[in-house]
């Protein structure tokens, strides 16, 4: 895949999970198709990505992925070139889904969680990533345990530790939901294996291979009913503001 746009790298969106926390809403509809401010959530993600100069997106899909492909097609209506990577007969997890999609992603790429709405400068993140000289980068936010438990020790541009289970007093940041990688991070992993991206990131941090970028705006997510309600209200306000201007 050729690299294009301000950000210079394609984006893989992880959209293959079961979204059990949102049931019964997600029993027959994949999470990215849930309506937020009058449109499917994926529409809002793609609109923001297009505004950031991103032109190629790979949707890593599993459960009910065909519904996403049927609704969004090749992405031309959103001004995005959409590509689809299906898990297959079993869900591969976040890391396994990226490994599956690797041939479609090129030498370097972003990874975005399918339930995250992030107001971040993709070009700036890409520049920090490339200048770091490291094979991976995690965006983080200094949340002080406000929205969720802090799980990142970030210092001098590097993620010193990342762990969802073990808490350290130095952890004042949280995984923001956007990361960047060179393909070499995943190239040696087995195709078709069930892998967790968080475990891969934890290992990268322990080896000093994970750069960091501090996001300035808080994150929104639709991984829970509370998050879905909050983002719906935020995007509805943004829409009204845009109309009134």
C-alpha positions, 0 to 999 in steps of 0.5 A: 500500500502506498503512503499518502496524506499529511500523516503519511501512513495508512491506519489499521482500525481494530474493529473485530471484537464482540463488544460484550460490554455494550450488549444487547446493543451489539448482539446483532450490530458491530460496535463501529456501526452503532449510531452516534450523533445520528451517524454510525460511529465509524463515519465519525472516525473516518471523517476525522481521519480524512481531515487529517490527510489519511487516505488509506484505512484497513479495517480489521474485522471479525464479528459481523464484519460483513455488515461493515463492508456492506455499509461502507464499501470501498470508502469512496463516499467518505473520501477514504480508500477502505480495505478489509482484513477478516480474522477468519473462522476465529477471532485473532485478538488485537495483535493477531488481527494486525499480523493478519492485515500486515501485507496490506499495511506497508512498512509503517502504519498507525493502529487505532482502536475501533471504539476510540474517538481521538482529536490528535494531530496525526502528522505530528505523531508520525513525525515524532515516531519517525524521528524517535528511531524506535520501531513503535510509538504509543500515544498517551494522555496524562489523565491522573486516573480521571477517566480510567486507571493510569497504566503508562510510565512515560519519561523523556519521550519513551514509554518506560513501562506499560502494563494493564495489570501491574501498577507502578507509582510512576504511572501517571499516563494512560494508553490514548488509543493510537499507536504507530509501528514498523512492520518488523514488530509483527513480521516474525509473529505467527499468522493466524495466532491469537495475540493481544496488542497490549502484551506486545506493547508491554514487551516493547516498553520493557525492551526500550523500543516504545516511543511516546507522544503525549496527546493534548486533548482528552479521549472519547470512547464507545466501549461502554454505555457511559462512553457512548452517551458522553460521545453522543452528547459531545458530537451533537454539540460539535454539530450544532456549533458548526451549523451555527457558525 
